[in-house]
Amino acid sequence: MGPMASVGRRRSHPRSLPSRLVVLSLGVVVLPALSACAGKASAEGPHHVSVQVRIHYSAFEPGQLTFTRGTTVTFVIHNTDPIDHEFIVGDQAVQDFIENTAHPAHDGSVQGQISIPAGQTRETTYTFRKVTTFDGELQFACHLAGHYAYGMHGPITVTA
Amino acid sequence: MRRRLLLGGVVTALVLTVGAGPALACGGLVSPNGTIALVRTTTLAAYHDGVEHYVTGFQFVGGGAEFGSIVPLPAVPTKVIRGGNWTLQRLELEVNPVLRDARVLAVGAVPATESAIVLQRKQIDSLDITILKGGGYAVGTWAKDHGFALTPDAPAMLDFYAKRSPIFMAVQFNARRAAARGEQIGDAIPVHLVIPTDRPWVPLRILALGAKPSDPIEADVFLLTDRSPSMLPVPSGDFAPGPVASGLTLERSRAASTGLLADLRSDRGMKWLPTSGMWLSYLRLDAKASDLSYDLALDTSPSGTPSRVDAGLTSPGSRDSAPSALVPVGAGAALLALMLVTRLRRSGPKVPA
């Protein structure tokens, strides 16, 4: 089973696209990924999908994501900005720790944590094992100085 | 992208850099630990006989580290020289007496993915100045590669200006050279650019770069023209129709005194200034960063129609990019001179990147 269309009720970034556009971008970005992953299903299993994420003007597109429990997702993150960014998946504790501690670049050795140099594309894989129980329990974010406060974070919903 | 004459520089230098790692050539003016802070940026732009004279000065506090800034320019400067020593201060005195103690190069649109082109390099005192031509991505990449740590709002901001004018001035402060020269932290270093332009605009939005939405943005803007200019958006105190410039107030609008003009002419590089017949406008900017979504477009021609594009109200090429029909100014002399001084006082912390 692949990721569900991530239709959010709120914007995760004050400068991100309105939710309707987010839905549209999901149609453009995620759905092709779903198609692609359908082809991969036999090799990787039905719970392994690929999702394209674009970073532009220090904002994630799409701005929020929804998956079903047990899905392993390979995020392919395209940084179109001339500055570096990060893509960190985790709960609030993970986000707070990385936000508040000095840390080196994320080399991908930790699931769901990757640094994306300016103008580059990087991948990281994460398995969503638990259903989220409240909005914002799980997030994806960038923690380079000032980026989270600027709005570079979005919620991930995991359903049963 | 359309480019006419550049307003002289009109731009106020903005600091894009922050603390950098040891491998970076240039650290940040606003470093993560707050040891360096930009306290003021002063800019003068003047236009006469198709040539813009642009003077900007940087004054910083803190010590030890290096800083850098990037200034969007309306066109390509033909000269980059050291500015005069008292021009900016004399203009401030004019409105605050109690304090008395190349011809235009083709600058067409640049593909976003191409590298920035270095048009000119110059050292002035402890400043390393580079004039760049390129899209927002290209200039951002150049800045990053040269040690500028751009704030997260920089990509959008650079694109915003590059779509209007792909010319930027990158300024890097070399602390080591400053120490060798005996320069003191707090000293202002004036830079004088000679820039042709026929359409003046003052980039105000960039003053909010790196600021939090609630941060106050303060600047003094001086205009010296041969007639009262039409402005867009319209500052309070002006009575022209058009969208209002939130936080911008026209404090003074009157004929420039011959004494002021004589004083300015006596400074280095200021002989081009007419001896009389100039109009002085003084505008005070006091806005929250989140409200500073505009630039200030000027028109001193008889038509008095500042460009919505130059005001940052409309994207270049859009249907709404035609000049705004504001109240025409009266006929006047052919001579046009524009002088602008912006003084930036940022009391709020910048967001480090």
Interface residues (C-beta under 8 A of the other chain):
Chain A: R15 H56 Y57 S58 T80 D81 P82 I83 D84 A118 G119 L144 A145 G146 H147 A149 Y150 M152
Chain B: V18 P32 G136 Y137 A138 V139 G140 T141 A143 K144 L150 T151 P152 D153 A154 P155 A156 L158 D159 G210 K212 V351 P352 A353
